[in-house]
Amino acid sequence: MKAIKVMAIINEQGQITLDRPLMTEKNSRVELIVLIPEAGEINEDDKTKEEIIADFRQAWHEAMTGQTIPVAQLWEGLEDV
């Protein structure tokens, strides 16, 4: 058996909607294990899809407008850590 991890939402009817389609054999039967986090386990630091897209757009804009740092400069000083 092969495992694929994907996030999903359970709607008000109790149906599961995956965040992205599964790229696997279609019309096949699957076994599903649903892991629901307890209230204390929810990480408030997790970014929403919208926040991730906004971060990507900002990074893309910076890259396209030359607002970048050479990779060699990123490593400077890490030897001392």
Secondary structure as the mmCIF struct_conf table of DSSP 4:
data_model
#
loop_
_struct_conf.conf_type_id
_struct_conf.id
_struct_conf.beg_label_comp_id
_struct_conf.beg_label_asym_id
_struct_conf.beg_label_seq_id
_struct_conf.end_label_comp_id
_struct_conf.end_label_asym_id
_struct_conf.end_label_seq_id
STRN STRN1 ALA A 8 ILE A 10
TURN_TY1_P TURN_TY1_P1 GLU A 12 GLN A 13
BEND BEND1 GLY A 14 GLY A 14
STRN STRN2 ILE A 16 LEU A 18
BEND BEND2 ASP A 19 ARG A 20
BEND BEND3 THR A 24 THR A 24
TURN_TY1_P TURN_TY1_P2 LYS A 26 ASN A 27
HELX_RH_3T_P HELX_RH_3T_P1 ALA A 39 GLU A 41
TURN_TY1_P TURN_TY1_P3 GLU A 44 ASP A 45
HELX_LH_PP_P HELX_LH_PP_P1 ASP A 46 THR A 48
HELX_RH_AL_P HELX_RH_AL_P1 LYS A 49 MET A 64
TURN_TY1_P TURN_TY1_P4 THR A 65 GLY A 66
HELX_RH_AL_P HELX_RH_AL_P2 VAL A 71 TRP A 75
TURN_TY1_P TURN_TY1_P5 GLU A 76 GLY A 77
HELX_RH_3T_P HELX_RH_3T_P2 LEU A 78 ASP A 80
#
